[in-house]
Amino acid sequence: MPPKSNSTEKYPSPKDFKFSTKFRVRLYFCDSYGIIHHSNYLKILEDTRVEYFRGIGWDYEEFESMGRMFLVADSYCRHLGSARRDDIITVYCRVPNYKRSSAQLEYLITPDTDDNLILYGLITLVCVDCQTRRPQRLPDQLIESIDEFESTGKKQLRF
């Protein structure tokens, strides 16, 4: 559950994440004031998710060749700051928990220069059959890769 805006509960620290990637803010991601438009943060989170899975050895095309895909069931973004055109930001990602057919991904976005939060995000993915769109069990190998990476930080190349 995401921290509430009036809660004393704190957001995780970037140090709690084993995966991060850098992103340069492009002009076309910004509004007329040169600030990232709020809708583009979800695109950044999706790109980061793909890189996270690739980093732990899961290529999305290979996943689809197994007859499975992920659908976004829920997305939450808490905007805590902003980034401007040409800024370099760091996007952190982790999988804090998963269930039989779903995984929750947690994100932080910070400026590249410090740990001030720009955004806290939480996205729930559901693993489904590509044809029927019915929920499917997460592949055991994916769970093993997530567990290994989240506990050790070591990337495993499977494909």
Secondary structure as the mmCIF struct_conf table of DSSP 4:
data_model
#
loop_
_struct_conf.conf_type_id
_struct_conf.id
_struct_conf.beg_label_comp_id
_struct_conf.beg_label_asym_id
_struct_conf.beg_label_seq_id
_struct_conf.end_label_comp_id
_struct_conf.end_label_asym_id
_struct_conf.end_label_seq_id
HELX_LH_PP_P HELX_LH_PP_P1 PRO A 2 LYS A 4
TURN_TY1_P TURN_TY1_P1 SER A 5 ASN A 6
BEND BEND1 THR A 8 THR A 8
HELX_LH_PP_P HELX_LH_PP_P2 GLU A 9 SER A 13
HELX_RH_3T_P HELX_RH_3T_P1 PRO A 14 ASP A 16
BEND BEND2 LYS A 18 LYS A 18
STRN STRN1 PHE A 19 ARG A 24
HELX_LH_PP_P HELX_LH_PP_P3 VAL A 25 ARG A 26
HELX_RH_3T_P HELX_RH_3T_P2 LEU A 27 PHE A 29
STRN STRN2 CYS A 30 CYS A 30
TURN_TY1_P TURN_TY1_P2 SER A 32 TYR A 33
BEND BEND3 GLY A 34 GLY A 34
STRN STRN3 ILE A 35 ILE A 36
TURN_TY1_P TURN_TY1_P3 HIS A 38 SER A 39
HELX_RH_AL_P HELX_RH_AL_P1 ASN A 40 GLY A 55
TURN_TY1_P TURN_TY1_P4 ILE A 56 GLY A 57
HELX_RH_AL_P HELX_RH_AL_P2 TYR A 60 SER A 65
TURN_TY1_P TURN_TY1_P5 MET A 66 GLY A 67
STRN STRN4 ARG A 68 HIS A 79
BEND BEND4 GLY A 81 GLY A 81
STRN STRN5 ARG A 84 ARG A 84
TURN_TY1_P TURN_TY1_P6 ARG A 85 ASP A 86
STRN STRN6 ILE A 88 TYR A 98
BEND BEND5 ARG A 100 SER A 101
STRN STRN7 SER A 102 PRO A 111
TURN_TY1_P TURN_TY1_P7 ASP A 112 THR A 113
BEND BEND6 ASP A 114 ASP A 114
BEND BEND7 ILE A 118 ILE A 118
STRN STRN8 LEU A 119 ASP A 129
TURN_TY1_P TURN_TY1_P8 CYS A 130 THR A 132
STRN STRN9 PRO A 135 PRO A 135
HELX_LH_PP_P HELX_LH_PP_P4 ARG A 137 PRO A 139
HELX_RH_AL_P HELX_RH_AL_P3 ASP A 140 THR A 152
#
